[in-house]
Amino acid sequence: MSASNDNEQTVTNQPPIGIAGVACIICLAVIYAVANPIGNWLTVWWSGLLIYSVMPILVAFTIFYRSSWHRELPKPKRILSLILSACLVFCASFIALGLIVALIAMFSGFADGH
């Protein structure tokens, strides 16, 4: 017997935005921990920007590309759409990570009695 009802609709093309967002936040944290000493060693200002922005966007793009999201689009249009989606997820993840850090700093200030 089938466990699902024939009238149930399964959604197979849901965007993996949540997974890509969590992966961006984790990637930002790992890259900061690993690349911070290297970024301080390099004297070129754009090297940190390149390291901290390209890698999380690449991770989010890979998650989007490997998913079944927008497979119906032609390949160039799909790739551009996924790049834009990855950039938007990166920006949202960066803002969310900033808010998390600000909240942690605020509450640790309250714990110290300041």
N, C-alpha and C positions, 0 to 999 in steps of 0.2 A: 504494500500500500504506500501511496505517496503521502508524505507528511505535509505537503503544501496543497493549498486549495487551487483549483483550476481558475478561479476568478481573481486570485491574487496576482498583482503585477509586480514583477521584480525589476528593480532599478539597477541596471548594469553600467550606466554611463555617469555615475555620480563623480564629480570632480574630487580628486584626492587633495583638496586644499588644506585640510587639517593635518594630514600626514606631512605634506610639504612644509607647512608652517612650523611644525614641531621639529622637523629635520633641519630647517633653517636656524632655529634657535639653538639647537644642539651643535650644529656646525659652527655657528658664530662663537659659542662658548669654547669649543675644542680648538678652533683656529686661534682664538685670543690666547688661550693657555699655551699653545704650541708655538705660535708665530710671534708672540710679543717680544721675546728676547731677540729674535731675528729682526723684527721691525725696528727695535731700538738700535740695533747694530748698523742698519742701513741708514744712510743720511739723505736718501731721496724721499721726499714727502709723499709722493704718489704711490710708493711701494706698499705702504700700509693700506691705503685706499683700495688698491688693486687686490691685495690679499684678502682683506675683510669683506669685500663686496662680490668679487667674481666667484669665489668658491661656494658660498651659500646659494647664489643664483644658479650656479651650475648643478648643485645638488637638487634644488627645487625643479629645475628644468628636466633633469634626468627622471625624477619621480613622475612628473607630468607626462613625459614622452613615453615612458614604459607603461603607463596606464592606458586604458581604452577610451580615454576622454578625447572627443573630437576626432575620432578616426575617419569620420565621414568627409572631413574637409580635405581638399587637395594638400599635398605634402608641404609646399612652401607656405601656404596660408596657415596650416596647422602649426608649423614650426614658429612662425611669427606670433601666432596667438599664444603658444606655450611660453615663448620668451617673455612676452608682455605679462602673462600670468605669473611667471616665476619672479619677475621684477616687482610686481605688486605684492606678492607673498613675502618677498624679502623686505620690502618697505614696512609692511604690517608687522612682520616678525621683529624688525629692528625697533620699531616703536613699542611693541609689547615688551621686548627685552629691556628697553630703557625704562618703561613704567615699573617693571618688576624690580629692577635695580634701585629705582627711586623709592619705591615702597619699602624695600629692605633697608635702605639707608635711613629712611624716615623712622621706621619702627625700631631700628637699632639705636637711634638717637633718643627715642622715648624710653627705651630700656636702660640707657645710661643715666637718665634723669635730667637730660638737657632740654 
